[in-house]
Amino acid sequence: MEKKNKIKTGNDYYTLAYTESLLDDIKELETICRERIQNESALKTTLSLPEIEAEIQQMEEMVAKNYKSSQIKKYCRDFIDKKCPELKKIFPFFGREKGDNKDRFYVAVLFFIPEIDSQKIVEALGLSGDKETAYINKTKYSIRETVKKICKEHPEIKENPLVYLFCERLKINR
């Protein structure tokens, strides 16, 4: 077998033309994603900043008054699905997941509350224990790093008041 002009990956060999076509496909997808973010109506929020703050204030009061976790979770879902659906198009963690990361969605939404700590989030979600608090801290770090990366790659998204506010609450803008 002629291995000249081929690249070995594992047990297989691929031609340079094939790998170059894969690179072209990746570049094309990157361009599509970049254009989508630049042209996406997701960058325009449907609510004004005072309206957003009022919604967050209501969520904060629910947490402070120790509402049931099911009520808080429903409010979080409504906040994203009905009031701020554009966030699902910008940040992956605002899309609800099943399995191990199912609480990540709620953690992300609750971080809109100013100065909320991990212990308060644990209580609001009906969780308990040091393991859960450590999980919330790890999740916050993961969310912050994702937001930093996305905002670095696409600085124009910070023009969205929701994104800007979320960055402020995660202490990214400072």
C-alpha positions in Angstrom: 0.0 0.0 0.0 1.3 3.4 -0.9 1.4 5.5 2.2 2.9 8.6 0.6 0.7 11.7 0.9 -1.4 10.0 3.5 -1.9 10.7 7.2 -2.2 7.9 9.7 -4.9 8.2 12.4 -5.1 5.1 14.6 -5.0 2.1 12.3 -6.4 4.1 9.3 -4.7 6.2 6.6 -6.4 9.2 5.1 -5.3 11.1 2.1 -4.3 14.7 2.4 -7.1 15.7 0.1 -9.6 14.0 2.4 -8.2 15.8 5.5 -8.2 19.1 3.7 -11.8 18.6 2.7 -12.6 18.0 6.4 -10.8 21.2 7.4 -12.8 23.1 4.7 -16.0 21.7 6.2 -14.9 22.8 9.7 -14.1 26.3 8.4 -17.4 26.5 6.6 -19.3 25.6 9.8 -17.3 28.1 11.8 -18.3 30.8 9.2 -21.9 29.8 9.4 -21.9 29.9 13.2 -20.1 33.3 13.2 -22.6 34.7 10.7 -25.5 33.3 12.7 -24.3 35.0 15.8 -23.7 38.3 14.0 -27.0 38.3 12.2 -29.1 36.4 14.8 -32.1 38.2 16.2 -31.0 36.4 19.5 -28.8 39.4 20.1 -31.9 41.6 20.5 -33.8 41.1 23.7 -37.5 41.3 24.0 -37.5 42.9 27.4 -36.1 46.2 28.6 -33.4 46.2 31.3 -35.9 47.5 34.0 -38.3 44.6 33.0 -35.5 42.1 33.3 -34.5 43.5 36.7 -38.1 43.2 37.9 -38.3 39.6 36.8 -35.0 38.9 38.6 -36.2 40.7 41.7 -39.3 38.5 41.8 -37.0 35.4 41.5 -34.8 36.8 44.3 -37.9 37.2 46.5 -39.0 33.7 45.9 -35.6 32.4 46.9 -35.4 34.7 50.0 -38.9 33.6 51.1 -38.0 29.9 50.7 -40.6 29.0 48.1 -40.7 25.3 47.2 -38.0 24.2 44.9 -40.6 23.2 42.3 -42.0 26.7 42.2 -38.5 28.2 41.9 -37.6 25.8 39.1 -40.9 26.6 37.2 -40.1 30.3 37.5 -36.6 29.7 36.1 -38.1 27.7 33.2 -40.6 30.5 32.5 -37.9 33.2 32.8 -35.8 31.6 30.1 -38.6 30.0 27.9 -41.0 33.0 27.9 -39.1 36.1 28.9 -35.6 35.5 27.6 -35.6 32.7 25.0 -32.7 34.4 23.1 -30.3 33.2 25.8 -30.8 29.6 24.7 -29.4 30.5 21.3 -26.3 32.2 22.8 -25.3 30.0 25.8 -25.6 26.2 25.7 -26.3 25.8 29.5 -29.6 27.7 29.1 -30.9 24.8 27.2 -32.3 22.3 29.7 -30.6 18.9 29.8 -31.4 15.6 31.3 -29.1 13.4 33.4 -26.1 14.7 35.3 -26.3 18.3 34.1 -30.1 18.8 34.7 -29.5 21.3 37.5 -27.0 23.3 35.6 -29.8 25.1 33.8 -31.4 26.2 37.1 -28.0 27.1 38.6 -27.3 29.4 35.6 -30.7 31.1 35.8 -30.3 31.7 39.6 -26.9 33.4 39.0 -28.9 36.3 37.6 -29.7 37.1 41.3 -27.2 39.6 42.6 -24.6 38.2 45.1 -26.3 34.8 45.4 -24.1 32.3 47.0 -23.8 28.6 46.4 -25.4 27.6 49.6 -28.5 29.6 48.8 -28.8 28.0 45.4 -28.5 24.5 47.0 -31.4 25.4 49.3 -33.5 26.9 46.5 -33.1 23.8 44.4 -34.1 21.6 47.3 -30.6 20.0 47.5 -28.5 19.6 50.6 -25.0 18.8 51.7 -21.4 19.7 51.1 -21.3 17.6 48.0 -24.1 19.6 46.4 -22.5 22.9 47.4 -19.2 21.8 45.8 -21.2 20.8 42.7 -22.8 24.3 42.5 -19.3 25.9 42.9 -17.9 23.7 40.1 -20.9 24.5 37.9 -20.5 28.2 38.5 -16.9 28.0 37.5 -17.8 26.0 34.4 -20.5 28.6 33.4 -18.1 31.5 34.0 -15.4 29.9 31.8 -18.0 29.2 29.0 -19.3 32.7 29.1 -15.8 34.2 29.0 -14.9 32.0 26.0 -18.1 32.9 24.1 -17.8 36.6 24.9 -14.1 36.6 23.8 -14.9 34.9 20.5 -18.0 37.0 19.9 -17.6 40.3 21.8 -20.7 41.7 20.0 -23.0 39.6 22.1 -22.2 41.7 25.2 -24.4 44.4 23.5 -27.4 42.3 24.5 -28.5 43.7 27.9 -29.2 40.2 29.2 -25.8 39.0 28.3 -24.2 42.1 29.8 -26.2 41.7 33.0 -25.3 38.0 33.3 -21.6 38.8 32.8 -22.0 41.4 35.6 -23.6 39.0 38.0 -20.8 36.4 37.2 -18.2 39.2 37.8 -16.8 38.8 34.3 -17.0 42.4 33.2 -14.9 43.7 36.0 
